Amino acid sequence: MRLVSASTWAIVALLLASASALADFKVHLPDAETGEFELEEVGSYGASGNPFTDNEQSFVHELGYGVNDWWHTEVEFETFRDPGPGNHLKFDQITSENQFVFTEPGEYWLDAGWFWEYGRGLVQNNPSETTFGPTLRKQIWGTIDTVNIFFEKDFGARADGHMNFQYAWETRIALGTPVEPGFQAYGTVGPVGKPLPWNQQDQRIGPQLFANISDIGPGSLKANGGILFGLTPAEPRYTLRWQLEYELHF
């Protein structure tokens, strides 16, 4: 029995290692504003009763700039700790991120954009990766709903060779108040055309709060955060996430 248990957890640990690089919990919006400079922090902490899915940590530090009204670009410095015993927080990737906007907000029935990023792996034997796909937003029935439909491909000697499907969903209740409630959901499904079994997918969902605070010094602050509940054994049972964005306009 002890040998079976150890083998089971070893398999789980390998699956988690392959999915952990995707734990950047941020919904990307189809927005760009000329001359906007931003400082952004995105973080998360995952906790679980299972030692192999416990103590997952992610901290991403970002610098962004609105080149024009259809292109927003960022550089990201990513640190991550794989869940499980004996792991440590590492500065593991530097990333170029770009949002291309196709429509003005509210111009058509759907706000649409295209996301593309390239991340250079900095830890030995970790692959580099590219992620791309549409960013879509719709206001309906008093809510603002945003969906990211992304495809991710690794590069390098340790790349898995697959094109992987990911998604992110955000619904915010548009109350017109400084703080508004909503929820977010994130999923890593696996290779396109050959998804992982449900119990091996990373699926998280939970309530969030969204805040906009103007006139803080020369800029304004946007913040959101909350808790995500793991829906399968492949991720922590609970994940606390937060996103802070300080914007300056020139």
Contacts in CASP RR format, 6 or more apart in sequence:
PFRMAT RR
TARGET T0000
AUTHOR 0000-0000-0000
METHOD contacts of the structure
MODEL  1
MRLVSASTWAIVALLLASASALADFKVHLPDAETGEFELEEVGSYGASGN
PFTDNEQSFVHELGYGVNDWWHTEVEFETFRDPGPGNHLKFDQITSENQF
VFTEPGEYWLDAGWFWEYGRGLVQNNPSETTFGPTLRKQIWGTIDTVNIF
FEKDFGARADGHMNFQYAWETRIALGTPVEPGFQAYGTVGPVGKPLPWNQ
QDQRIGPQLFANISDIGPGSLKANGGILFGLTPAEPRYTLRWQLEYELHF
9 52 0 8 1.000
12 52 0 8 1.000
12 53 0 8 1.000
12 233 0 8 1.000
12 234 0 8 1.000
13 52 0 8 1.000
13 84 0 8 1.000
15 196 0 8 1.000
15 200 0 8 1.000
15 234 0 8 1.000
16 52 0 8 1.000
16 53 0 8 1.000
16 82 0 8 1.000
16 83 0 8 1.000
16 84 0 8 1.000
16 234 0 8 1.000
16 235 0 8 1.000
17 82 0 8 1.000
18 160 0 8 1.000
19 188 0 8 1.000
19 202 0 8 1.000
19 234 0 8 1.000
19 235 0 8 1.000
20 56 0 8 1.000
20 80 0 8 1.000
20 82 0 8 1.000
20 83 0 8 1.000
21 80 0 8 1.000
21 92 0 8 1.000
21 93 0 8 1.000
21 126 0 8 1.000
21 129 0 8 1.000
22 152 0 8 1.000
22 166 0 8 1.000
22 188 0 8 1.000
22 202 0 8 1.000
23 44 0 8 1.000
23 56 0 8 1.000
23 58 0 8 1.000
23 80 0 8 1.000
23 202 0 8 1.000
24 42 0 8 1.000
24 58 0 8 1.000
24 60 0 8 1.000
24 78 0 8 1.000
25 42 0 8 1.000
25 43 0 8 1.000
25 44 0 8 1.000
25 58 0 8 1.000
25 168 0 8 1.000
25 184 0 8 1.000
25 186 0 8 1.000
25 204 0 8 1.000
25 228 0 8 1.000
25 239 0 8 1.000
25 241 0 8 1.000
25 243 0 8 1.000
26 42 0 8 1.000
26 60 0 8 1.000
26 168 0 8 1.000
26 243 0 8 1.000
27 146 0 8 1.000
27 148 0 8 1.000
27 168 0 8 1.000
27 169 0 8 1.000
27 170 0 8 1.000
27 184 0 8 1.000
28 99 0 8 1.000
28 115 0 8 1.000
28 135 0 8 1.000
28 148 0 8 1.000
28 168 0 8 1.000
29 99 0 8 1.000
29 135 0 8 1.000
29 137 0 8 1.000
29 146 0 8 1.000
30 99 0 8 1.000
30 101 0 8 1.000
30 102 0 8 1.000
30 103 0 8 1.000
30 111 0 8 1.000
30 112 0 8 1.000
30 113 0 8 1.000
30 135 0 8 1.000
30 136 0 8 1.000
30 137 0 8 1.000
30 146 0 8 1.000
31 72 0 8 1.000
31 99 0 8 1.000
31 101 0 8 1.000
31 105 0 8 1.000
32 66 0 8 1.000
32 67 0 8 1.000
32 68 0 8 1.000
32 69 0 8 1.000
32 70 0 8 1.000
32 71 0 8 1.000
32 72 0 8 1.000
32 99 0 8 1.000
32 100 0 8 1.000
32 101 0 8 1.000
33 66 0 8 1.000
33 69 0 8 1.000
33 72 0 8 1.000
33 249 0 8 1.000
34 66 0 8 1.000
34 67 0 8 1.000
34 68 0 8 1.000
34 69 0 8 1.000
35 65 0 8 1.000
35 66 0 8 1.000
35 67 0 8 1.000
35 249 0 8 1.000
35 250 0 8 1.000
36 65 0 8 1.000
36 66 0 8 1.000
36 72 0 8 1.000
36 247 0 8 1.000
36 248 0 8 1.000
36 249 0 8 1.000
36 250 0 8 1.000
37 63 0 8 1.000
37 64 0 8 1.000
37 65 0 8 1.000
37 66 0 8 1.000
37 247 0 8 1.000
37 248 0 8 1.000
37 249 0 8 1.000
37 250 0 8 1.000
38 62 0 8 1.000
38 63 0 8 1.000
38 64 0 8 1.000
38 65 0 8 1.000
38 74 0 8 1.000
38 245 0 8 1.000
38 246 0 8 1.000
38 247 0 8 1.000
38 248 0 8 1.000
39 62 0 8 1.000
39 63 0 8 1.000
39 64 0 8 1.000
39 245 0 8 1.000
39 246 0 8 1.000
40 60 0 8 1.000
40 61 0 8 1.000
40 62 0 8 1.000
40 63 0 8 1.000
40 64 0 8 1.000
40 74 0 8 1.000
40 243 0 8 1.000
40 244 0 8 1.000
40 245 0 8 1.000
40 246 0 8 1.000
41 59 0 8 1.000
41 60 0 8 1.000
41 61 0 8 1.000
41 62 0 8 1.000
41 242 0 8 1.000
41 243 0 8 1.000
41 244 0 8 1.000
42 58 0 8 1.000
42 59 0 8 1.000
42 60 0 8 1.000
42 62 0 8 1.000
42 241 0 8 1.000
42 242 0 8 1.000
42 243 0 8 1.000
43 58 0 8 1.000
43 59 0 8 1.000
43 60 0 8 1.000
43 241 0 8 1.000
43 242 0 8 1.000
43 243 0 8 1.000
44 56 0 8 1.000
44 57 0 8 1.000
44 58 0 8 1.000
44 239 0 8 1.000
44 240 0 8 1.000
44 241 0 8 1.000
44 242 0 8 1.000
45 55 0 8 1.000
45 56 0 8 1.000
45 57 0 8 1.000
45 239 0 8 1.000
45 240 0 8 1.000
46 53 0 8 1.000
46 54 0 8 1.000
46 55 0 8 1.000
46 56 0 8 1.000
46 57 0 8 1.000
46 83 0 8 1.000
46 236 0 8 1.000
46 238 0 8 1.000
46 239 0 8 1.000
46 240 0 8 1.000
47 54 0 8 1.000
47 55 0 8 1.000
47 236 0 8 1.000
47 237 0 8 1.000
47 238 0 8 1.000
47 239 0 8 1.000
47 240 0 8 1.000
48 54 0 8 1.000
48 83 0 8 1.000
48 236 0 8 1.000
48 237 0 8 1.000
48 238 0 8 1.000
49 237 0 8 1.000
50 233 0 8 1.000
50 237 0 8 1.000
51 84 0 8 1.000
51 85 0 8 1.000
52 83 0 8 1.000
52 84 0 8 1.000
52 85 0 8 1.000
53 83 0 8 1.000
53 84 0 8 1.000
53 233 0 8 1.000
53 234 0 8 1.000
53 235 0 8 1.000
53 236 0 8 1.000
53 237 0 8 1.000
54 83 0 8 1.000
54 84 0 8 1.000
54 236 0 8 1.000
55 81 0 8 1.000
55 83 0 8 1.000
55 84 0 8 1.000
55 87 0 8 1.000
56 81 0 8 1.000
56 82 0 8 1.000
56 83 0 8 1.000
56 84 0 8 1.000
56 235 0 8 1.000
56 236 0 8 1.000
56 239 0 8 1.000
57 79 0 8 1.000
57 80 0 8 1.000
57 81 0 8 1.000
57 89 0 8 1.000
58 78 0 8 1.000
58 79 0 8 1.000
58 80 0 8 1.000
58 81 0 8 1.000
59 78 0 8 1.000
59 79 0 8 1.000
59 80 0 8 1.000
59 89 0 8 1.000
60 76 0 8 1.000
60 77 0 8 1.000
60 78 0 8 1.000
60 79 0 8 1.000
61 76 0 8 1.000
61 77 0 8 1.000
62 74 0 8 1.000
62 75 0 8 1.000
62 76 0 8 1.000
62 77 0 8 1.000
62 97 0 8 1.000
63 74 0 8 1.000
63 75 0 8 1.000
64 72 0 8 1.000
64 73 0 8 1.000
64 74 0 8 1.000
64 75 0 8 1.000
65 72 0 8 1.000
65 73 0 8 1.000
65 74 0 8 1.000
66 72 0 8 1.000
66 73 0 8 1.000
67 73 0 8 1.000
69 101 0 8 1.000
70 100 0 8 1.000
70 101 0 8 1.000
70 102 0 8 1.000
71 98 0 8 1.000
71 99 0 8 1.000
71 100 0 8 1.000
71 101 0 8 1.000
72 98 0 8 1.000
72 99 0 8 1.000
72 101 0 8 1.000
73 96 0 8 1.000
73 97 0 8 1.000
73 98 0 8 1.000
73 99 0 8 1.000
74 96 0 8 1.000
74 97 0 8 1.000
74 98 0 8 1.000
75 94 0 8 1.000
75 95 0 8 1.000
75 96 0 8 1.000
75 97 0 8 1.000
76 93 0 8 1.000
76 94 0 8 1.000
76 95 0 8 1.000
76 96 0 8 1.000
76 97 0 8 1.000
76 117 0 8 1.000
77 91 0 8 1.000
77 94 0 8 1.000
78 91 0 8 1.000
78 92 0 8 1.000
78 93 0 8 1.000
78 94 0 8 1.000
78 95 0 8 1.000
79 89 0 8 1.000
79 90 0 8 1.000
79 91 0 8 1.000
79 92 0 8 1.000
80 89 0 8 1.000
80 90 0 8 1.000
80 92 0 8 1.000
80 93 0 8 1.000
81 87 0 8 1.000
81 88 0 8 1.000
81 89 0 8 1.000
81 90 0 8 1.000
83 236 0 8 1.000
90 123 0 8 1.000
91 122 0 8 1.000
92 121 0 8 1.000
92 122 0 8 1.000
92 123 0 8 1.000
92 126 0 8 1.000
93 119 0 8 1.000
93 120 0 8 1.000
93 121 0 8 1.000
93 122 0 8 1.000
93 126 0 8 1.000
93 128 0 8 1.000
94 119 0 8 1.000
94 120 0 8 1.000
94 121 0 8 1.000
94 122 0 8 1.000
95 117 0 8 1.000
95 118 0 8 1.000
95 119 0 8 1.000
95 120 0 8 1.000
96 117 0 8 1.000
96 118 0 8 1.000
96 119 0 8 1.000
97 115 0 8 1.000
97 116 0 8 1.000
97 117 0 8 1.000
98 115 0 8 1.000
98 116 0 8 1.000
98 117 0 8 1.000
99 113 0 8 1.000
99 114 0 8 1.000
99 115 0 8 1.000
99 135 0 8 1.000
100 113 0 8 1.000
100 114 0 8 1.000
100 115 0 8 1.000
100 116 0 8 1.000
101 112 0 8 1.000
101 113 0 8 1.000
102 112 0 8 1.000
102 113 0 8 1.000
102 114 0 8 1.000
103 110 0 8 1.000
103 111 0 8 1.000
103 112 0 8 1.000
103 113 0 8 1.000
105 111 0 8 1.000
105 137 0 8 1.000
106 139 0 8 1.000
109 138 0 8 1.000
110 136 0 8 1.000
110 137 0 8 1.000
110 138 0 8 1.000
111 136 0 8 1.000
111 137 0 8 1.000
111 138 0 8 1.000
112 134 0 8 1.000
112 135 0 8 1.000
112 136 0 8 1.000
112 137 0 8 1.000
113 134 0 8 1.000
113 135 0 8 1.000
113 136 0 8 1.000
114 132 0 8 1.000
114 133 0 8 1.000
114 134 0 8 1.000
114 135 0 8 1.000
115 131 0 8 1.000
115 132 0 8 1.000
115 133 0 8 1.000
115 134 0 8 1.000
115 135 0 8 1.000
115 148 0 8 1.000
115 150 0 8 1.000
116 130 0 8 1.000
116 131 0 8 1.000
116 132 0 8 1.000
116 133 0 8 1.000
117 130 0 8 1.000
117 131 0 8 1.000
117 132 0 8 1.000
118 128 0 8 1.000
118 129 0 8 1.000
118 130 0 8 1.000
119 128 0 8 1.000
119 129 0 8 1.000
119 130 0 8 1.000
120 128 0 8 1.000
121 127 0 8 1.000
121 128 0 8 1.000
121 129 0 8 1.000
125 157 0 8 1.000
125 158 0 8 1.000
126 158 0 8 1.000
127 154 0 8 1.000
127 155 0 8 1.000
127 156 0 8 1.000
127 157 0 8 1.000
127 158 0 8 1.000
127 159 0 8 1.000
127 160 0 8 1.000
128 154 0 8 1.000
128 155 0 8 1.000
128 156 0 8 1.000
129 152 0 8 1.000
129 153 0 8 1.000
129 154 0 8 1.000
129 155 0 8 1.000
130 152 0 8 1.000
130 153 0 8 1.000
130 155 0 8 1.000
131 150 0 8 1.000
131 151 0 8 1.000
131 152 0 8 1.000
131 153 0 8 1.000
131 166 0 8 1.000
132 150 0 8 1.000
132 151 0 8 1.000
133 148 0 8 1.000
133 149 0 8 1.000
133 150 0 8 1.000
133 151 0 8 1.000
134 148 0 8 1.000
134 149 0 8 1.000
135 146 0 8 1.000
135 147 0 8 1.000
135 148 0 8 1.000
136 146 0 8 1.000
136 147 0 8 1.000
136 148 0 8 1.000
136 149 0 8 1.000
137 144 0 8 1.000
137 145 0 8 1.000
137 146 0 8 1.000
137 147 0 8 1.000
138 144 0 8 1.000
138 145 0 8 1.000
139 145 0 8 1.000
139 174 0 8 1.000
142 173 0 8 1.000
142 174 0 8 1.000
143 171 0 8 1.000
143 172 0 8 1.000
143 173 0 8 1.000
143 174 0 8 1.000
144 170 0 8 1.000
144 171 0 8 1.000
144 172 0 8 1.000
144 174 0 8 1.000
145 169 0 8 1.000
145 170 0 8 1.000
145 171 0 8 1.000
145 172 0 8 1.000
146 169 0 8 1.000
146 170 0 8 1.000
146 171 0 8 1.000
147 167 0 8 1.000
147 168 0 8 1.000
147 169 0 8 1.000
147 170 0 8 1.000
148 166 0 8 1.000
148 167 0 8 1.000
148 168 0 8 1.000
148 169 0 8 1.000
149 167 0 8 1.000
150 165 0 8 1.000
150 166 0 8 1.000
150 167 0 8 1.000
150 168 0 8 1.000
151 163 0 8 1.000
151 164 0 8 1.000
151 165 0 8 1.000
151 166 0 8 1.000
151 192 0 8 1.000
152 163 0 8 1.000
152 164 0 8 1.000
152 165 0 8 1.000
152 166 0 8 1.000
153 159 0 8 1.000
153 161 0 8 1.000
153 162 0 8 1.000
153 163 0 8 1.000
153 164 0 8 1.000
154 160 0 8 1.000
154 161 0 8 1.000
154 162 0 8 1.000
162 190 0 8 1.000
162 191 0 8 1.000
162 192 0 8 1.000
162 194 0 8 1.000
163 191 0 8 1.000
163 192 0 8 1.000
164 188 0 8 1.000
164 189 0 8 1.000
164 190 0 8 1.000
164 191 0 8 1.000
164 192 0 8 1.000
165 188 0 8 1.000
165 189 0 8 1.000
165 190 0 8 1.000
165 191 0 8 1.000
165 192 0 8 1.000
165 195 0 8 1.000
166 186 0 8 1.000
166 187 0 8 1.000
166 188 0 8 1.000
166 189 0 8 1.000
167 185 0 8 1.000
167 186 0 8 1.000
167 187 0 8 1.000
167 189 0 8 1.000
168 184 0 8 1.000
168 185 0 8 1.000
168 186 0 8 1.000
168 187 0 8 1.000
169 184 0 8 1.000
169 185 0 8 1.000
169 186 0 8 1.000
170 182 0 8 1.000
170 183 0 8 1.000
170 184 0 8 1.000
170 208 0 8 1.000
171 182 0 8 1.000
171 183 0 8 1.000
171 184 0 8 1.000
172 180 0 8 1.000
172 181 0 8 1.000
172 182 0 8 1.000
172 208 0 8 1.000
172 210 0 8 1.000
173 180 0 8 1.000
173 181 0 8 1.000
173 182 0 8 1.000
174 180 0 8 1.000
175 181 0 8 1.000
178 211 0 8 1.000
178 212 0 8 1.000
178 213 0 8 1.000
179 209 0 8 1.000
179 210 0 8 1.000
179 211 0 8 1.000
180 209 0 8 1.000
180 210 0 8 1.000
180 211 0 8 1.000
181 207 0 8 1.000
181 208 0 8 1.000
181 209 0 8 1.000
181 210 0 8 1.000
182 207 0 8 1.000
182 208 0 8 1.000
182 209 0 8 1.000
182 210 0 8 1.000
183 205 0 8 1.000
183 206 0 8 1.000
183 207 0 8 1.000
183 208 0 8 1.000
184 205 0 8 1.000
184 206 0 8 1.000
184 208 0 8 1.000
184 228 0 8 1.000
184 241 0 8 1.000
185 203 0 8 1.000
185 204 0 8 1.000
185 205 0 8 1.000
185 206 0 8 1.000
186 202 0 8 1.000
186 203 0 8 1.000
186 204 0 8 1.000
186 205 0 8 1.000
186 228 0 8 1.000
187 201 0 8 1.000
187 202 0 8 1.000
187 203 0 8 1.000
187 204 0 8 1.000
188 201 0 8 1.000
188 202 0 8 1.000
188 203 0 8 1.000
189 195 0 8 1.000
189 196 0 8 1.000
189 201 0 8 1.000
190 196 0 8 1.000
190 201 0 8 1.000
195 201 0 8 1.000
198 232 0 8 1.000
199 232 0 8 1.000
199 233 0 8 1.000
199 234 0 8 1.000
200 232 0 8 1.000
200 234 0 8 1.000
201 232 0 8 1.000
201 234 0 8 1.000
202 232 0 8 1.000
202 234 0 8 1.000
202 235 0 8 1.000
203 230 0 8 1.000
203 231 0 8 1.000
203 232 0 8 1.000
203 234 0 8 1.000
203 235 0 8 1.000
204 228 0 8 1.000
204 229 0 8 1.000
204 230 0 8 1.000
204 231 0 8 1.000
204 235 0 8 1.000
204 239 0 8 1.000
205 228 0 8 1.000
205 229 0 8 1.000
205 230 0 8 1.000
205 231 0 8 1.000
206 226 0 8 1.000
206 227 0 8 1.000
206 228 0 8 1.000
206 229 0 8 1.000
207 226 0 8 1.000
207 227 0 8 1.000
208 224 0 8 1.000
208 225 0 8 1.000
208 226 0 8 1.000
208 241 0 8 1.000
209 224 0 8 1.000
209 225 0 8 1.000
209 226 0 8 1.000
210 222 0 8 1.000
210 223 0 8 1.000
210 224 0 8 1.000
210 225 0 8 1.000
211 221 0 8 1.000
211 222 0 8 1.000
211 223 0 8 1.000
211 224 0 8 1.000
212 220 0 8 1.000
212 221 0 8 1.000
212 222 0 8 1.000
213 220 0 8 1.000
213 221 0 8 1.000
213 222 0 8 1.000
213 223 0 8 1.000
214 220 0 8 1.000
216 246 0 8 1.000
218 248 0 8 1.000
219 246 0 8 1.000
219 247 0 8 1.000
219 248 0 8 1.000
219 249 0 8 1.000
220 246 0 8 1.000
220 247 0 8 1.000
221 244 0 8 1.000
221 245 0 8 1.000
221 246 0 8 1.000
221 247 0 8 1.000
222 243 0 8 1.000
222 244 0 8 1.000
222 245 0 8 1.000
222 247 0 8 1.000
223 242 0 8 1.000
223 243 0 8 1.000
223 244 0 8 1.000
223 245 0 8 1.000
224 242 0 8 1.000
224 243 0 8 1.000
225 241 0 8 1.000
225 242 0 8 1.000
225 243 0 8 1.000
226 240 0 8 1.000
226 241 0 8 1.000
226 242 0 8 1.000
227 238 0 8 1.000
227 239 0 8 1.000
227 240 0 8 1.000
227 241 0 8 1.000
228 238 0 8 1.000
228 239 0 8 1.000
228 240 0 8 1.000
228 241 0 8 1.000
229 237 0 8 1.000
229 238 0 8 1.000
229 239 0 8 1.000
230 236 0 8 1.000
230 237 0 8 1.000
230 238 0 8 1.000
230 239 0 8 1.000
END
